[in-house]
Amino acid sequence: MDFKKTEAAPSTITYNRNEIDQPTENIYEAISVISKRAEQINIEIRKELIEKLEEFATYNDSLEEIFENKEQIEVSKFYERLPKPQALAIQEWLESKIYYRNTSEDNQA
């Protein structure tokens, strides 16, 4: 997923509860699905950030020398400005981009 081109809110906003629980008709189930997706998104973003920072990493044996790499700082600032994973997950949920299923209903059938 391209997190850079998302329409998710960059800060906290209030959502309509009825829109959130409409697909499942259960607010707790909807929040559970959204939170699991937010964890997945967080892992993806963290992995991508670490990979980009590794490109600019400079290794030395001296613990006393600290290097400030401007490229690393810019990459970090870019990722700090991205919407939070929960905002991205809520946006995906509202756009019906998250596939989910209730396994307890599958077992009853």
C-alpha positions in Angstrom: 0.0 0.0 0.0 1.2 3.5 -0.7 0.9 5.3 2.6 2.1 8.6 1.0 -1.0 9.0 -1.2 -3.6 8.3 1.4 -6.5 10.6 2.4 -6.3 9.6 6.1 -6.4 12.4 8.6 -2.9 13.5 9.8 -4.3 14.3 13.3 -7.1 12.9 15.5 -10.6 13.5 14.4 -14.0 12.3 15.5 -15.7 9.7 13.4 -19.4 8.8 13.2 -19.9 5.7 15.2 -22.6 4.4 12.9 -20.2 4.6 9.9 -17.6 2.6 11.8 -19.8 -0.2 13.0 -22.1 -0.4 9.9 -20.2 -3.3 8.1 -20.2 -5.5 11.2 -23.2 -4.1 13.1 -20.9 -4.4 16.2 -18.7 -1.6 17.3 -16.3 -3.8 19.2 -15.8 -6.2 16.3 -15.2 -3.2 14.0 -12.6 -1.8 16.4 -10.9 -5.1 16.7 -10.6 -5.5 12.9 -9.3 -1.9 12.6 -6.8 -2.3 15.4 -5.4 -5.5 13.9 -5.0 -3.7 10.5 -3.3 -0.8 12.3 -0.8 -3.2 13.8 0.0 -4.6 10.3 0.3 -1.1 8.9 2.7 -0.1 11.7 4.9 -3.1 11.0 5.0 -2.2 7.3 5.9 1.4 7.9 8.5 0.6 10.5 10.1 -2.0 8.2 10.2 0.5 5.3 11.7 3.2 7.6 14.4 0.9 8.9 15.3 -0.1 5.3 15.6 3.5 4.2 17.7 4.5 7.2 20.0 1.6 6.7 20.9 3.0 3.3 22.4 6.1 4.9 23.9 4.4 8.0 27.6 5.0 8.7 29.3 2.6 11.0 32.3 3.3 13.1 34.0 1.7 16.1 34.1 4.9 18.2 31.2 5.4 20.6 32.2 8.9 21.2 31.7 10.2 17.7 28.1 10.9 16.7 27.4 11.7 13.1 24.3 13.6 12.0 23.3 12.5 8.6 21.0 15.0 6.9 19.4 12.3 4.7 18.5 10.2 7.7 17.0 13.3 9.4 14.9 14.1 6.3 13.6 10.5 6.0 12.7 10.5 9.7 10.9 13.8 9.4 8.9 12.5 6.4 7.8 9.4 8.3 6.8 11.5 11.3 4.5 13.6 9.1 2.6 10.5 7.8 -0.8 9.8 9.3 -0.7 7.4 12.2 -1.4 3.7 11.5 -4.8 3.8 13.2 -5.9 6.7 11.0 -4.8 4.8 7.9 -6.6 1.7 9.1 -9.8 3.6 9.8 -9.6 5.2 6.3 -9.2 1.7 4.8 -12.2 0.5 6.9 -14.4 3.3 5.8 -13.5 2.7 2.1 -14.2 -1.0 2.5 -10.6 -2.0 1.6 -10.2 -4.4 4.6 -11.2 -8.0 4.2 -12.4 -9.6 7.4 -14.5 -12.6 8.4 -16.0 -13.8 11.6 -14.6 -17.3 12.4 -17.2 -18.0 15.0 -19.9 -17.7 12.4 -17.9 -20.0 10.1 -17.7 -22.7 12.8 -21.5 -22.6 13.4 -22.3 -23.3 9.7 
